[in-house]
Amino acid sequence: MSNTERQTIIQNIETEKNKVSCLYKIKEKTETFTKTLFLTLFDKSINVEEYMNLLELEFKGLADLVCFEDDNPCRDKWTEYMQRLPEILKQLNQDAEFIYENDPAANSVEEVYLSYPGFYAIAIYRLSHELQKFGLPLVPRLMSESAHTLTGTDINPAAKIGVPFFVDHATGVVIGETSVIKDRVKIYQGVTLGALSVDKNMINKKRHPTIESDVTIYANATILGGKTVIGKNSTIGGNVWLTSSVEDNSLVTHKPQIQIKSK
């Protein structure tokens, strides 16, 4: 390859690259911030004061990358966020206790903290949700995607989820942006709380279901639609497909037709 050809290729790459204003170090720094945040809240060997100082530096470094206003108001959000951390930690401790109380396989709350991907996904959701409410650009979604990568659970940080909450086994769970989940809800692997259709015109509309308190949703159930409401104290069985509301205290099941033939 001649030097001219090589330079042409490089120029073409630069031209296409300039169409996207993307800094991958934002993703890397968000992942570092998320890990530091989790350790600060849950590792007893960590000096909280020392790590809070570190978190402030990491947060303000992220703010410099994702906020483009001249006065950089994103930096100022750290104080508000720090003030919310004790309450978020209190909620997460309730989540962990709820998981322990409802899973016979859990031998201790410590096991939940250390090894349950569902708890980790919930923790990062609650921590990113608060930043989402503050209007910090990009970072909350990158935090949730970091948890998604590690756990297989995709919880949009804009969803509204009550306390306590239990996601068991975690893998394959999807909770959409406008989902509303009330208190003491239990969800198992493969559950989707999604939209009936994907249309950019629905960006400011409720597209995902509402799950009232004390509902259990078993594996691989799919519940779709912004007008769909699952009434309190209901149980949704495995593999159920729902696009309409159900009343309080409902039991919804799916009966597959299975045929077994002898050889």
BELKA-V290862 format. One record per residue. N is the residue number from 1. SS is DSSP state (@ for helix, = for strand, . for the rest). PHI is phi in whole degrees, -180 to 180 (NA if undefined). D_CENTER is the distance of its C-alpha to the mean C-alpha in Angstrom with 2 decimals. Layout:
# BELKA-V290862
n=[N,N]
ss=[SS,SS]
phi=[PHI,PHI]
d_center=[D_CENTER,D_CENTER]
This chain:
# BELKA-V290862
n=[1,2,3,4,5,6,7,8,9,10,11,12,13,14,15,16,17,18,19,20,21,22,23,24,25,26,27,28,29,30,31,32,33,34,35,36,37,38,39,40,41,42,43,44,45,46,47,48,49,50,51,52,53,54,55,56,57,58,59,60,61,62,63,64,65,66,67,68,69,70,71,72,73,74,75,76,77,78,79,80,81,82,83,84,85,86,87,88,89,90,91,92,93,94,95,96,97,98,99,100,101,102,103,104,105,106,107,108,109,110,111,112,113,114,115,116,117,118,119,120,121,122,123,124,125,126,127,128,129,130,131,132,133,134,135,136,137,138,139,140,141,142,143,144,145,146,147,148,149,150,151,152,153,154,155,156,157,158,159,160,161,162,163,164,165,166,167,168,169,170,171,172,173,174,175,176,177,178,179,180,181,182,183,184,185,186,187,188,189,190,191,192,193,194,195,196,197,198,199,200,201,202,203,204,205,206,207,208,209,210,211,212,213,214,215,216,217,218,219,220,221,222,223,224,225,226,227,228,229,230,231,232,233,234,235,236,237,238,239,240,241,242,243,244,245,246,247,248,249,250,251,252,253,254,255,256,257,258,259,260,261,262,263]
ss=[.,.,@,@,@,@,@,@,@,@,@,@,@,@,@,@,@,.,.,.,.,.,.,@,@,@,@,@,@,@,@,@,@,@,@,@,@,@,@,@,@,@,.,.,.,.,.,@,@,@,@,@,@,@,@,@,@,@,@,@,@,@,@,@,@,@,.,.,.,.,.,.,@,@,@,@,@,@,@,@,@,@,@,@,@,@,@,@,@,@,@,@,@,@,@,@,@,@,@,@,@,@,.,.,.,.,.,.,@,@,@,@,@,@,@,.,@,@,@,@,@,@,@,@,@,@,@,@,@,@,@,@,@,@,.,.,.,.,@,@,@,@,@,@,@,@,@,@,@,@,@,.,.,=,=,.,.,.,.,=,=,.,.,.,=,=,=,.,.,.,.,.,.,=,=,.,.,.,.,=,=,.,.,.,=,=,=,.,.,.,.,=,=,=,.,.,.,.,.,@,@,@,.,.,.,.,.,.,.,=,=,.,.,.,.,=,=,.,.,.,.,=,=,=,.,.,.,.,=,=,.,.,.,.,=,=,.,.,.,.,=,=,.,.,.,=,.,.,.,.,=,=,.,.,.,.,.,.,.,.,.,.,.]
phi=[NA,-76,-63,-65,-63,-62,-64,-64,-61,-62,-64,-65,-64,-61,-62,-69,-63,-71,-76,-121,-90,-126,-117,-69,-69,-61,-64,-63,-69,-66,-63,-65,-61,-63,-64,-62,-62,-64,-63,-59,-85,-123,-101,-67,-79,-84,-79,-62,-61,-62,-75,-65,-64,-65,-62,-61,-64,-65,-64,-69,-64,-66,-59,-63,-85,-102,-108,-112,-69,-63,-87,48,-66,-61,-59,-71,-73,-59,-61,-63,-66,-59,-66,-86,-61,-59,-69,-63,-63,-60,-63,-68,-64,-66,-60,-62,-64,-64,-63,-61,-69,-108,-117,-64,-81,-83,-89,-166,-66,-60,-63,-62,-58,-86,-127,-91,-63,-63,-65,-61,-62,-66,-60,-68,-59,-64,-71,-79,-60,-65,-67,-61,-65,-76,82,-69,-68,67,-59,-58,-68,-68,-64,-66,-71,-63,-67,-59,-62,-81,-117,78,-110,-112,-113,-66,-65,-85,-60,-112,-127,-77,-128,-84,-141,-135,-116,-96,68,75,-54,85,-77,-129,-124,-73,-56,-102,-64,-125,-123,-85,-80,60,-94,-119,-129,-108,-59,79,-76,-121,-110,-126,-99,-71,-149,-110,-143,-61,-68,-94,-58,-107,-112,-74,-113,-117,-73,-111,-113,-75,-65,62,-99,-117,-122,-87,-55,66,-74,-123,-125,-125,107,-69,-94,-79,-125,-96,-63,-60,65,-90,-123,-108,-74,-62,67,-70,-119,-125,-129,-141,-74,-127,-74,-57,63,-85,-120,-114,-129,-119,-111,-75,-95,-112,-118,-120,-110,-75,-74]
d_center=[47.49,49.25,47.94,47.98,45.80,43.35,43.20,42.67,39.63,38.18,38.90,37.24,34.06,34.16,34.73,31.70,29.53,30.53,29.07,25.54,24.86,22.22,22.13,20.35,20.96,18.26,15.73,17.74,18.04,14.36,13.86,16.89,15.78,12.50,14.82,17.44,15.31,14.26,17.94,19.27,17.68,18.21,21.16,24.43,26.44,24.79,26.83,24.56,26.90,27.21,23.51,22.89,25.49,23.81,20.43,22.38,24.00,20.84,19.21,22.45,22.76,19.46,20.71,23.90,22.23,19.92,22.24,25.53,27.41,30.60,30.06,26.44,25.07,21.61,23.29,24.27,20.75,20.61,22.97,21.02,17.77,19.83,21.32,18.05,17.11,19.52,18.15,14.50,16.05,18.10,15.24,13.64,17.19,17.46,14.40,16.12,19.43,18.27,17.06,20.38,22.44,21.21,21.15,24.75,23.73,22.32,25.30,24.02,21.23,21.55,20.80,17.49,16.58,17.91,17.27,14.61,11.62,10.05,10.76,9.45,5.90,6.54,8.39,6.35,4.12,7.83,9.29,7.69,8.19,11.73,12.38,11.34,13.94,16.38,16.28,15.77,15.75,13.58,12.31,9.00,8.15,9.76,7.95,4.53,7.33,9.06,6.90,7.05,10.69,11.39,10.09,10.13,6.97,5.19,2.76,4.65,5.28,8.53,8.14,10.47,10.22,13.41,14.69,15.02,12.44,12.90,11.25,14.29,14.76,11.18,12.44,12.07,9.72,8.52,7.46,8.99,9.37,12.21,11.41,12.97,12.81,15.61,16.65,17.23,15.44,15.30,13.61,14.93,14.37,14.47,13.60,12.78,12.36,13.66,16.38,20.05,20.74,19.43,21.57,21.14,23.38,20.76,18.58,19.33,19.56,17.56,16.79,14.55,15.87,16.32,16.30,18.84,19.26,20.26,19.21,18.78,17.48,18.85,18.17,17.90,18.29,17.43,17.36,17.80,18.91,18.52,21.65,20.74,20.66,20.59,23.09,22.76,23.88,23.48,22.85,21.59,23.07,21.99,22.21,22.71,22.23,22.10,22.57,24.38,24.07,25.38,27.21,26.60,27.49,27.25,27.19,26.10,27.01,27.55,30.86,31.15,34.66,35.43,38.78,40.27,43.47,45.86,47.03]
